[in-house]
Amino acid sequence: MSELTKLTIAAARDAMRKGELTSAELTGACLKAIDGADALNTFVHKTPEIAMHQAAAADARRGADAPSLNGIPLGIKDLFCTKGVPSQAASNILEGFKPEYESTVTTQLFADGAVMLGKLNMDEFAMGSSNETSCYGDVVNPWRRGNDDTALTPGGSSGGSASAVAADLCLGATGTDTGGSIRQPAAFVGITGIKPTYGRCSRWGIVAFASSLDQAGPMTKDVRDAAIMLQAMSGHDPKDSTSADIPVPDFEAALTGDIRGKTIGIPKEYRMDGMPAEIEKLWADGTAMLKAAGAKIVDISLPHTKYALPAYYVIAPAEASSNLARYDGVRFGHRAKLSHGDGITEMYEKTRAEGFGHEVQRRVMIGTYVLSAGFYDAYYNRARRVRALIKRDFDNVFAEGVDAILTPATPSAAFGLGEMAEADPIQMYLNDVFTVTVNLAGLPGIAVPTGLDAQGLPLGLQLIGRPWEEADLLNVAYSLERAAGFVAKPTQWW
């Protein structure tokens, strides 16, 4: 593999500004790496012609005053609509769909000079924690357990984004996070992933899963790159009614690494029964690193945490059942072949049965059930009240002077593909135990790789920040990253 693809966004940007590197060279190296990595199943729609055209345009505007992402090759999660390029949300029901418009986030990235290498694999409609629900097949984690050649999950739903960045196929990638779908896969592959405050990045042109929880964010090789990419992705969008009209700070400029005087909260409710000793140690080590950097460590309580998973798995499927009602075979995407005498009802039923995978069907049925007459108050309204209590827990902690909260990112290292998919789906849902509270409360959260387990697999910690204070959160993450000194990379086998 070319050394060029191992560059960070910041290093590539600086080299291009000095005239030491062209986007065409860097993009060509990434395209070559992608073509040699089909075993990972990360890129599902390759766009080399678009990439080289954008690289040429970036090279034409190159200079010291070029935008930070000018000429930087990125991968785009298949959930983002990209004009003229298949945007399927990894679902058969959107087969053949090529949007006539561009999502706001990709529009902003391209305006900043970013290069699109292609569309990345994911869980169908972003529903999954292991990237095993995709119509394109499973994504494979570039990491292996020691000398074991078992294929591991990269996490989900942004598994293609995580795997591609970790394998140095692209310099960064877009992800989306509804209950941990940026942070959990980032932790599983040893990269950085940030979910910004709800409303920081526009949702317009991103295929919806659960509209009150979905949020786009960057997945990158380190914290500095996350700051650079988040800057380009953020901003007010009048086309998204939930987009916040507040200024976007210079996230990269905030990375001083100085966290003296900051207060870091350690929530007692995140000490789960049966948590692996390695995760406990990682958390304790991370706490010690932040303390050594000058932060004040305090124990905090988030008492409604134990209700987060059940509340999430009522609210998210409820919103999904509503959002996915539009996929009916009438206007776009897949339409089932009908028998003589079939009417519109049969067309809906057959199209949706053929087009949606089992996990999506499961969640649509759960969501329809909890919204149905007689159950709406018992389930959906109760979950909404619990969500408000979870948000209040965080508000109370931040009001007491806590600047950020440190928790594990995942309850384990990456597991083998197939090891959990056939088990009770509840076991798979438990992968989101540390991440869903952040989405329910609309807060920013970041996963930072901080160590390896006994089998040589990456483990990550999560930092949760105050709303709209991603700059502060990134700086705390930068301090943790520097203290942890995580530089491990997967050994290339693909």
N, C-alpha and C positions, 0 to 999 in steps of 0.2 A: 504494500500500500504506500502511496505517495506520502511523504512527510507533510506536504501542503495541507492535506485534509485533517491533520492533527492540530492545526492552528486553532487558537481561539478567535472569536469574532474581533476582540480588541487587538490581538496581534496581527491579524490579517488586515484590519482597517489601517493600522499604523504603517504596515509594510506597503500597502497600496498608496497611501498618502505620500510616502517617501519615494515612490516610483520603483520600489524593489520587487513588486509583484503586480500582475494584472489580474483582473477578475476573470478574464478568459482562461488564464492558466489555472487559477484556483477552481473555477467551475468545471473545467475539463477534467481535472484530477478527481473531483467529487463524482462526476458522471461515470468515470472509469471505475471508481470504487463501488458505486451503486451497481453497475453491471456485473461486478464480481461478487456481489453479496446477496444473490437471489435466495440463498439458503436461509437467510434471516426473514425473508418475506415482509420487508418493511415498506418499500415503495411499490404501490399498486398501480399507479398511473404515472409513468415516467414522462417528463416533458423536456427532453434535451434541446429541441429547437427553440422553445421559449427561453430556456435557460441561457443558451449561447447568445440569443438576440438581446436579452436583458444585460448579459455580461458585457457585450459590446457597447451598449448604451452607457453602462456604468463606467467603462474605461474612457469613454468620450468626455464624461463630466468629472473625471478624476482630478484630485487636487487637494490642497490642505484644507479647503473650505467645504469639501464634499460631505454629505451626511454620513453619520456613523455606520450605517448599514449599506452604503454605496458599494455594490459589487460583491456583497456577502451572500454565498449560496445557502439557502434555507430549504427545509422540507415543510410542506403544508399538510396538516391533518385533513383527512378526507371529509371532515365535518364542515369545513369552510368552503363556501361557494366560490369557485374560480371561473371566470368567464371563458366559455368555450372548452373547458377541461372537465371531464367527468367528476362529479361531486356526489358520491353515492351514500355517504355516511355508512359505508361498509354493509349496505343492505341490498338484497335482491329487489326490493320493492322500488328502488330508485335506479335500477339498471337502465343505462342509456341516457340518464339525465345529465345534460350539459347546460349549466345556467347561462343566461344572457346578461348576467350582471356579476359584479365582483363584491365580495364581502367588504365591509368597512375596514376590518383589520388588515386584510391582504392589500386593499387599496393603499392604506397608509404605509405598509411595509414596502410596496413597490414604489411609492412616491419617494421613499427614502433611499431608493436604489437597490433594494434587495433583489436577489435572483431566486426564482422558483425552480427547484430541481425536479419537483413532482409532488404527487399526493401520497400521503402516508396512511398505512393500515391502522385500524382501530377496532374496538368492539362495536358491534352493530348499534347505531344510534347512540353511541357512547355508553351503552348499558353492559357493564362488565368490569371485573377487576383483574382479568388475566389475558385479555386479547384472544379469547377462544370463541367469541360469538360472531366473528367477522365472516361475511360471505366470501372473502378472499382467502380464508384459511388462517391458521394461527401465526402470530408473529413469534419469532424465536429470540430469546435474550442472548446477546453476544457473550455473556459470562457463562462459565461452566463450574461445577463443583469439583475442585481439585482435578483429578485425572478422569473423573466420571463424564461420559459423553451424553448423559441425559439432557434432553432439550428442556430448558427452563422458560417459565413465563417472564416477559418483560414488565408485567403488570398491565393495568388497564384503567380507563379506556384508551389513553394516549400511548399505547404500547409501541406502535410503529414509530412515533416521534421519539420515544425514549431509546429504543433499540438503535435507531438511525444515528442519533447524536452520540450514544456511547460507542458505537462501532466506527465513528469518524467518517460517516457517509455524507454528512452535512455539518455545517458549523453551528446550526441551531435549528429549532423547529417550533411550530405553533402547536399548542395543546389546548384542551378545554378541561375544565374541572367543575363537576357537578356535585361530587361527594368525595373527591380525592384523586380524580383522574389525571392530574398533572403530578401531584406530590407523591402518590404511591408508586407509579412507574419510575419516576426520577430516583426514588430511594432504591428500587430494585435493580437499577442498572448503574448506579454510582454517578449520577449527574445532578444538576441543580434544576429545580422547577418551582416557579412561583405562581400562585393563584392570587391575583390582586383583589382589592376590595370590590364587592359587587357594584357594578356601574362604572368602574374605571376604564374598562375596554368595551367597545360597542359589541352588542350581540347581533347586529343587523347582518344578514347574509350567512349566519352560522345556523346550521340545521338544529332546531330546538329539541331538547330532551325535556328538561324541567326549567321553565323560564325564570322562576324566581331563585334558582340555584346556579344555573349555568354561568360560567365566566371564563373567557379566554385568557391565556397567559403564555409566556415563553418557556421553553425547555432548552437548556444550554449547558456548556461544559463547565462553567463556573459562575460565581455570583456577579462578577463584573459584566459578563456577557448578558446575564439575565437583566441587569439594569439597563444596558444599552438597548436590548431588544424590547423591553417593556416600555421604554420611552417612546419608541416608534409606534407601538400598538395602542397606546393610551390616548385618551382625549374625548371631548364631548362630541356626540353624534345626534343631531336632531331626528334622525331616522329611527333611533332607539329610545323609546319613552323612558327607559330605566337608566339611560346613560347620564352620568353626573356632569353638570356644567361647572366644573371646578378646575383650577389651573393644574397642569402637569409639571411637577418639579423636575430638576435635572437629577435623575436617579444616580447616574454615574458619579457626579460631583459629590454626592453624599457619602461615597465610600472612603471614609477616612480610617476606618478600623479602630477608632477611638470610642470605646463604650464606657469609659470611666463615669461613674455616677448613674448609669442606667440601672433600672430595677428589673430583674428577670424573675418571673413567677414560675413555680414548679407545682402543677396541679396534682393533688393527692389522688383524685379520682381516675387518673390515667394509669395508676399502678394496678393493672388488671391481674386477676387470678390466672395462674398458669403462664404468665409472661416469661419468655425464655430468658435465662440468666444473661445471655449475650446482649439482649436489648436493654435489660436493667443496667448492665455495666456501661454500655454505650451512653445511656442517658446520664448516668452518674459522671462519666468522663466528660461529657459535653458541659454539664453543669460546672464541673471543676475548671474547665477551660475558660468559660465565661467569667467565673469568679476571679481567676488569675489575670484576666484582661481588665479587671477593675470594676466589673458589674456587681451589684448587690443582689444576692439570691434570697428570695422569700418563698415560703410555702403558701400556696393559695388553694382555695376550694371553688370548684365549679360543680355545685351539687346536682344539677340536672343532667350531667353528662351521661349518666346511665340510661337516660331515656332517648338519647340522640339517635341511635341506630333505628329503633322502632319508629320514631317520628319521621326520620328521613325516608324510610321504606314505606311510609304511607304517603307523604307529600310528593316525593319524586315520581312514583308510579301514577299518582292522581294527575299530576301535570302532564306526564307522558301520554296517558290515555287520551287526554284532551288534544295535545299537540299532534299526536300521530293519527288522529281521526281524519286528517286531510289526505292521507295516502290511501286512496280508494280505487285507483285504476281509471279515474275519469279524465284527469287533466294531464298528468305526466307520469313517467316511470312505468313500472310493470303493470300489465293487465292480463288477467287469466284468460285462457281460451274457454269459451262458453259452449255449453251443449244446447241443442235445439230446445226451445221453450224456457231457457233460463232468463230471468228478469234482472232488474238492477240489484235486487237484494242478493241474488246468487253471485252476481259479478263482484260485489263488495266482499262477500264471504270468501269466495275462491281466491280472489286477488290477494287479500290480506293473509289468508292461510298459506299461500305459496310464497308471498313476498317477505313476510316477517319470520325471523328465526325464533327458536323456542324461548330464549330469554326475553326477547322483546314481547312475544305473546304472553309470557307469564306476567310481565310487569303491566302490560295493558289491561289484562284481566284483573289483576290486583287493584289497579287504579280505578277501573270502571266500578268494581265492587265497592271500594271505600267512598266513592262519590254517589252511589246509588241511594235512592229513597230509603229511609230507615236506617242507613248506616253512615250517612254524611256527618251527623253530629257525633256519633259514637267513635268514628275513626278520624275523618279528615279535620273536623273542627277541633277535636281534642289534640291532634298532632300540631295544629297551628298554634294552639295555646302553649303546648310544650316548647315549641320553637321560640315563642316570645320569652319564655322563662330561661331558655338556654342563652338567648341574646342578653337578657338582663344579668345573668351570671357574669358574662364577659364585661358588660358595662360597669358592673360594681367593682370588679377587679381593676379595671383601667382607671376608674375614679379614685381608687386607693393609691394610685401612683405607679402601678406596674406598667413598664414600657413594652415588654414582650414576654411571651410565654413559651417555655421550652418543653417539648414532648417528644416521644418517639414518633417516627413517621409511619411505620408499619409494625404489625405484631410479629413479623418474622422476616427472614431473607426470602429471596425469590424461591418459589416452589416449582416442581416439575409440571410441564404441560400435561394435562389429563389427571393429575393427582387429586385435584379438588373438584373438577368440573362435573364429574359423575356423582359426587357426594351430595349431601343435603345442601341445597343452594344457600341456606343460612350460613353454612361454614364459609362460603365464598364471600357473603356479605360482611362477615366479621373482619375482612381485610380493611374495611373502611372505618374501623372503630375509632382510630385517632384523628381522622380527617373530616368526617361529616359535620362535626360541630361548627367548623370554620365556615362551611357553606350555609348552614342553617342561620348563622349569625351575620353572614355577609362580610366576614373579616378577611384581611390578607393573610396568607400563609405560605411559607417557603420550606422546601425540603432541601437539605444540604448533606452530601455524602460525608460521613465522618469516621468510617471504619470498615473492617472486614470481619466476617464471622469465621468460625473455625474451619469452614470448608472453602474459605477464600472468596466468599460472595460479599458484595457491598451492602452496607447498612447505612441508613440515613436518620437524621434527627429533623424534627419540624419546629420552626419558630412561627408563632402567631402574633400578629401585630395589631396596633390600634387602627380603626378605620381611617383610610386615606393617608396613612403614614407609612407607605411602602418604602419611602426613602430611608427612614429610621430602621425599618425592618431589614432592608437590604444591608444596611451598615452593620447591624448586629450579626447577620448571616455571614458577612464578609469577615468579621472578627473571628467567628466560629470556624469558618473555612480556613483561615490562616493558621489558627491554633491547631486544628485537626491535621492539616498538611496532607489531605487525601490526594494522592497522585496515581493510584492504581488504575490500570487499564486492563480490559479483557485480552487474553492471548488469542490472536487471530487463528481460527480454525475453519472459518467459512470460505 
